[in-house]
Amino acid sequence: MSRADRPVLVVAAALVDDLDAPRRLLAARRHRPTALAGRWEFPGGKVDPGEGPVEALHREIREELGVEVELGAELPGPEDGAWPISTRYRLRLWAARTDGEPQPLVEHDALTWLEPGAWLSVDWLDADVAIVEALAERARLAGGLR
Ligand SMILES: Nc1nc2c([nH]c(=O)n2[C@H]2C[C@H](O)[C@@H](COP(=O)(O)OP(=O)(O)OP(=O)(O)O)O2)c(=O)[nH]1
């Protein structure tokens, strides 16, 4: 597979209130592009050339939410640890927490902390629904996301 054909890696954070006993999950509402506007996602974005995934994640969260995060466990997906989200992109997701106050600075026009049992109550991007389900299951079964 040439570099051009290879899916682009997107990294994102499942921000929770507590990595050991997660109750609330942060969802972010996109305001662009038009096709995705109004849908909810995990904050994050594409890894730049020459950048490591974790480095990219800290950069994206700083740019998009204006906070520093502590990372917890990665939620591995079914394709070499990544989640297929479209033909062009695949996503790696880490649990995270912050002492800061996340703000919707660039990509998003709203943030919401989803309460326990209501993690699926917003209109997530299509590919994210299965990921949120897996995250909720993992948080419940493993007793945390550290
Ligand atoms: N950030 C993020 N993107 C997701 C999620 N689920 C999902 O399908 N995607 C898609 C939406 C976009 O097509 C793509 C990520 O692109 P992005 O627009 O967030 O990347 P970026 O911040 O680097 O954006 P840009 O500077 O290139 O505009 O992955 C998710 O939970 N979080």
The ligand as a Gaussian input file, in Angstrom:
#p B3LYP/6-31G(d) Opt

LIG

0 1
 N      -11.662000      14.187000      15.961000
 C      -12.482000      13.188000      15.677000
 N      -12.711000      12.873000      14.373000
 C      -13.564000      11.865000      14.126000
 C      -14.212000      11.143000      15.158000
 N      -15.018000      10.200000      14.603000
 C      -14.895000      10.319000      13.264000
 O      -15.478000       9.655000      12.407000
 N      -14.005000      11.336000      12.970000
 C      -13.646000      11.785000      11.637000
 C      -14.130000      13.183000      11.338000
 C      -13.097000      13.686000      10.360000
 O      -13.507000      13.262000       9.075000
 C      -11.831000      12.940000      10.768000
 C      -10.928000      13.736000      11.675000
 O      -10.696000      14.943000      11.169000
 P      -10.571000      16.278000      12.051000
 O      -11.283000      17.319000      11.278000
 O      -11.002000      16.075000      13.473000
 O       -8.996000      16.447000      12.035000
 P       -8.171000      17.788000      12.314000
 O       -8.601000      18.355000      13.652000
 O       -6.736000      17.424000      12.142000
 O       -8.739000      18.749000      11.202000
 P       -8.108000      19.657000      10.078000
 O       -7.153000      20.563000      10.803000
 O       -7.445000      18.734000       9.104000
 O       -9.317000      20.344000       9.526000
 O      -12.240000      11.798000      11.492000
 C      -13.971000      11.501000      16.500000
 O      -14.526000      10.942000      17.453000
 N      -13.101000      12.521000      16.704000

